[in-house]
Amino acid sequence: MALSILATVGQVRADETLIAVVQDFLHQQFADDDQVVIEVHLPAAKMPPCSAPQPFLPNRSRQAEGRVSVGVRCGEQGQQVRYLQADINRYGQYPVLTREIAPGTQVTAAMLTQREGNLSELPREAVLEPASIIGQVARRALAAGVPLQQRQFEAKPLVRRGQQVSVEARGANFRVSREGKALDTGALGDSVRVQFGHRDLINARVVGEAKLVVDF
């Protein structure tokens, strides 16, 4: 009986040591983020003690967040490998709308408020920084108080297809402006085709409302 108790105590201590090593390893992946909660799960089946554990992430291209698999090499030469599951939850702030907005509405800072939550549970491409969507327009109607996604927004069009626009051709020693018709819709920085008369066609860069530039 005494030997059985000692063996159980030894297994518990070995498991605690392994968990601590894996937790330290995963915390290093979030060196710049203190709001992280990590829970490591041991396999249901009892495993032999793991000496000199060396954790690693099997899939290095995947961000260590949510439910992840962690490999552990055991022994001085790492000749044995076992795998554990861990839940990594990162907490912080993310923006939500204060009111419902219609499609085509341009987002302003006044429309947004910050909410605290588990960032690991947000949808893919979730908006985490308000600045990334301020000035953009909603692609569809969006409700208040729910996580936002980057794909729900697009840059505000400054030039629309069929619109009369001003195109400035500029070089080292000259600037010439000419009126034309946009053949594409474009946001700031986009390249848009512009037609002059019936034949002349150029590509110009959007720099403002109905304003484009061609650099020579």
Stockholm file with secondary structure:
# STOCKHOLM 1.0

chainA/1-216         MALSILATVGQVRADETLIAVVQDFLHQQFADDDQVVIEVHLPAAKMPPCSAPQPFLPNRSRQAEGRVSVGVRCGEQGQQVRYLQADINRYGQYPVLTREIAPGTQVTAAMLTQREGNLSELPREAVLEPASIIGQVARRALAAGVPLQQRQFEAKPLVRRGQQVSVEARGANFRVSREGKALDTGALGDSVRVQFGHRDLINARVVGEAKLVVDF
#=GR chainA/1-216 SS CHHHHHHHHHHHHHHHHHHHHHHHHHHHTTTTCCCEEEEEECCSSCCCCCSSCEEECSCTTSCSCEEEEEEEEESTTCCEEEEEEEEEEEEEEEEEESSCBCTTCBCCGGGEEEEEEEGGGSCTTBCCCGGGTTTCEESSCBCTTSCCBGGGEECCEEECTTCEEEEEEECSSCEEEEEEEESSCEETTCEEEEEETTTEEEEEEEEETTEEEEEC
#=GC SS_cons         CHHHHHHHHHHHHHHHHHHHHHHHHHHHTTTTCCCEEEEEECCSSCCCCCSSCEEECSCTTSCSCEEEEEEEEESTTCCEEEEEEEEEEEEEEEEEESSCBCTTCBCCGGGEEEEEEEGGGSCTTBCCCGGGTTTCEESSCBCTTSCCBGGGEECCEEECTTCEEEEEEECSSCEEEEEEEESSCEETTCEEEEEETTTEEEEEEEEETTEEEEEC
//
